[in-house]
Amino acid sequence: MFAFSEVIDMAVQLEKNGEQVYLTALDHIDDTGLKQLLEWMAGEERLHSKWFEALKGAAVILDENESLAEMNEALIQDYLGDQAFSLKEVDFSLIKDSNELIRIFIEFEKDTILFYNILISFVPDESTKEKICRIISEEETHLKKLNEFIDTESE
């Protein structure tokens, strides 16, 4: 069973992991445009991480007496199903095709959006929901930019 603060910890860690992977990938990329994109995305992930860390201390997020068992069930079975977060240890030295690397990042961004859509359904505070929706929108922008980069690389 997860406490809501543990779910927020997961969001913080997800963002920190994303930032670290984007920064680590920079050492293995020659393309200046892709480097700039990943640097920007790492900065975005850092900002998201800080926001979730601040949210953890906010009293408005969720009464701990609410049904945490229901939340746990929803997170693990109903929503995530067989989805696994795609951010794993990636050996960037083995990836020779920039499109393959971008596809890895696309899957991570999709998983992040999935997680935040789950999270938002358990947040009663409207202003907090709005901020999470903005973060989801920013993650969708990341997806769009990654997909555009693949499109321009393929041409």
One Martini backbone bead per residue (centre of mass of N, CA, C, O) as a GRO file, in nm:
protein
  155
    1MET     BB    1   0.098   0.036   0.022
    2PHE     BB    2   0.040   0.375  -0.049
    3ALA     BB    3   0.132   0.675   0.016
    4PHE     BB    4   0.110   0.980  -0.111
    5SER     BB    5   0.406   1.059  -0.049
    6GLU     BB    6   0.520   0.819  -0.217
    7VAL     BB    7   0.413   0.912  -0.489
    8ILE     BB    8   0.567   1.176  -0.488
    9ASP     BB    9   0.843   1.043  -0.473
   10MET     BB   10   0.815   0.911  -0.750
   11ALA     BB   11   0.797   1.174  -0.910
   12VAL     BB   12   1.068   1.285  -0.828
   13GLN     BB   13   1.236   1.044  -0.931
   14LEU     BB   14   1.146   1.052  -1.222
   15GLU     BB   15   1.264   1.335  -1.279
   16LYS     BB   16   1.556   1.278  -1.193
   17ASN     BB   17   1.606   1.051  -1.390
   18GLY     BB   18   1.556   1.211  -1.645
   19GLU     BB   19   1.774   1.419  -1.608
   20GLN     BB   20   2.014   1.220  -1.592
   21VAL     BB   21   1.978   1.085  -1.868
   22TYR     BB   22   2.004   1.337  -2.041
   23LEU     BB   23   2.289   1.413  -1.937
   24THR     BB   24   2.432   1.145  -2.009
   25ALA     BB   25   2.373   1.150  -2.320
   26LEU     BB   26   2.554   1.395  -2.403
   27ASP     BB   27   2.830   1.223  -2.417
   28HIS     BB   28   2.689   1.049  -2.687
   29ILE     BB   29   2.653   1.320  -2.857
   30ASP     BB   30   2.695   1.517  -3.160
   31ASP     BB   31   2.434   1.657  -3.194
   32THR     BB   32   2.348   1.978  -3.133
   33GLY     BB   33   2.037   1.974  -3.136
   34LEU     BB   34   2.004   1.736  -2.939
   35LYS     BB   35   2.157   1.859  -2.705
   36GLN     BB   36   1.972   2.101  -2.662
   37LEU     BB   37   1.718   1.940  -2.606
   38LEU     BB   38   1.827   1.777  -2.357
   39GLU     BB   39   1.897   2.020  -2.183
   40TRP     BB   40   1.611   2.132  -2.168
   41MET     BB   41   1.478   1.875  -2.051
   42ALA     BB   42   1.644   1.862  -1.791
   43GLY     BB   43   1.538   2.132  -1.683
   44GLU     BB   44   1.243   2.049  -1.670
   45GLU     BB   45   1.278   1.811  -1.474
   46ARG     BB   46   1.393   1.980  -1.243
   47LEU     BB   47   1.141   2.156  -1.201
   48HIS     BB   48   0.944   1.925  -1.143
   49SER     BB   49   1.086   1.812  -0.896
   50LYS     BB   50   1.061   2.067  -0.721
   51TRP     BB   51   0.755   2.080  -0.720
   52PHE     BB   52   0.703   1.802  -0.587
   53GLU     BB   53   0.861   1.860  -0.330
   54ALA     BB   54   0.672   2.092  -0.240
   55LEU     BB   55   0.406   1.925  -0.240
   56LYS     BB   56   0.465   1.723  -0.011
   57GLY     BB   57   0.416   1.956   0.218
   58ALA     BB   58   0.133   1.983   0.141
   59ALA     BB   59  -0.199   1.974   0.282
   60VAL     BB   60  -0.394   1.966   0.006
   61ILE     BB   61  -0.380   1.681  -0.137
   62LEU     BB   62  -0.430   1.438   0.097
   63ASP     BB   63  -0.605   1.239   0.287
   64GLU     BB   64  -0.475   0.968   0.456
   65ASN     BB   65  -0.775   0.837   0.507
   66GLU     BB   66  -0.801   0.753   0.249
   67SER     BB   67  -0.809   0.512   0.001
   68LEU     BB   68  -0.513   0.350  -0.045
   69ALA     BB   69  -0.590   0.079  -0.159
   70GLU     BB   70  -0.729   0.190  -0.408
   71MET     BB   71  -0.485   0.335  -0.522
   72ASN     BB   72  -0.299   0.094  -0.547
   73GLU     BB   73  -0.473  -0.070  -0.740
   74ALA     BB   74  -0.482   0.141  -0.964
   75LEU     BB   75  -0.180   0.167  -1.019
   76ILE     BB   76  -0.112  -0.139  -1.077
   77GLN     BB   77  -0.364  -0.245  -1.252
   78ASP     BB   78  -0.563  -0.052  -1.410
   79TYR     BB   79  -0.332   0.146  -1.531
   80LEU     BB   80  -0.053  -0.007  -1.576
   81GLY     BB   81  -0.035  -0.298  -1.585
   82ASP     BB   82   0.223  -0.386  -1.819
   83GLN     BB   83   0.357  -0.135  -1.762
   84ALA     BB   84   0.682  -0.003  -1.794
   85PHE     BB   85   0.917   0.183  -1.705
   86SER     BB   86   1.163   0.287  -1.950
   87LEU     BB   87   1.368   0.378  -1.732
   88LYS     BB   88   1.676   0.260  -1.771
   89GLU     BB   89   1.958   0.128  -1.813
   90VAL     BB   90   2.158   0.302  -2.042
   91ASP     BB   91   2.378   0.222  -2.308
   92PHE     BB   92   2.495   0.470  -2.504
   93SER     BB   93   2.738   0.326  -2.652
   94LEU     BB   94   2.529   0.120  -2.811
   95ILE     BB   95   2.402   0.370  -2.946
   96LYS     BB   96   2.398   0.469  -3.296
   97ASP     BB   97   2.100   0.572  -3.316
   98SER     BB   98   1.922   0.855  -3.263
   99ASN     BB   99   1.634   0.738  -3.297
  100GLU     BB  100   1.657   0.528  -3.075
  101LEU     BB  101   1.704   0.726  -2.845
  102ILE     BB  102   1.444   0.889  -2.884
  103ARG     BB  103   1.251   0.649  -2.833
  104ILE     BB  104   1.326   0.616  -2.538
  105PHE     BB  105   1.231   0.900  -2.453
  106ILE     BB  106   0.940   0.871  -2.543
  107GLU     BB  107   0.863   0.643  -2.349
  108PHE     BB  108   0.919   0.798  -2.094
  109GLU     BB  109   0.717   1.028  -2.141
  110LYS     BB  110   0.468   0.848  -2.154
  111ASP     BB  111   0.497   0.729  -1.868
  112THR     BB  112   0.478   0.997  -1.721
  113ILE     BB  113   0.196   1.073  -1.814
  114LEU     BB  114   0.056   0.830  -1.697
  115PHE     BB  115   0.128   0.883  -1.403
  116TYR     BB  116  -0.007   1.173  -1.385
  117ASN     BB  117  -0.294   1.078  -1.454
  118ILE     BB  118  -0.317   0.914  -1.199
  119LEU     BB  119  -0.252   1.123  -0.985
  120ILE     BB  120  -0.483   1.333  -1.045
  121SER     BB  121  -0.721   1.140  -0.945
  122PHE     BB  122  -0.605   1.198  -0.621
  123VAL     BB  123  -0.659   1.514  -0.641
  124PRO     BB  124  -0.858   1.757  -0.481
  125ASP     BB  125  -0.696   2.001  -0.561
  126GLU     BB  126  -0.731   2.227  -0.814
  127SER     BB  127  -0.452   2.373  -0.826
  128THR     BB  128  -0.289   2.111  -0.839
  129LYS     BB  129  -0.417   1.995  -1.090
  130GLU     BB  130  -0.335   2.224  -1.279
  131LYS     BB  131  -0.029   2.182  -1.249
  132ILE     BB  132  -0.022   1.891  -1.348
  133CYS     BB  133  -0.139   1.963  -1.624
  134ARG     BB  134   0.103   2.138  -1.705
  135ILE     BB  135   0.310   1.913  -1.688
  136ILE     BB  136   0.178   1.735  -1.896
  137SER     BB  137   0.204   1.943  -2.123
  138GLU     BB  138   0.513   1.951  -2.114
  139GLU     BB  139   0.551   1.650  -2.179
  140GLU     BB  140   0.408   1.673  -2.455
  141THR     BB  141   0.619   1.866  -2.569
  142HIS     BB  142   0.849   1.670  -2.559
  143LEU     BB  143   0.728   1.470  -2.754
  144LYS     BB  144   0.704   1.658  -2.994
  145LYS     BB  145   1.007   1.727  -3.019
  146LEU     BB  146   1.105   1.440  -3.058
  147ASN     BB  147   0.934   1.377  -3.310
  148GLU     BB  148   1.051   1.608  -3.482
  149PHE     BB  149   1.342   1.509  -3.478
  150ILE     BB  150   1.288   1.250  -3.630
  151ASP     BB  151   1.170   1.381  -3.882
  152THR     BB  152   1.432   1.547  -3.955
  153GLU     BB  153   1.630   1.300  -3.961
  154SER     BB  154   1.473   1.136  -4.197
  155GLU     BB  155   1.521   1.358  -4.438
   0.00000   0.00000   0.00000
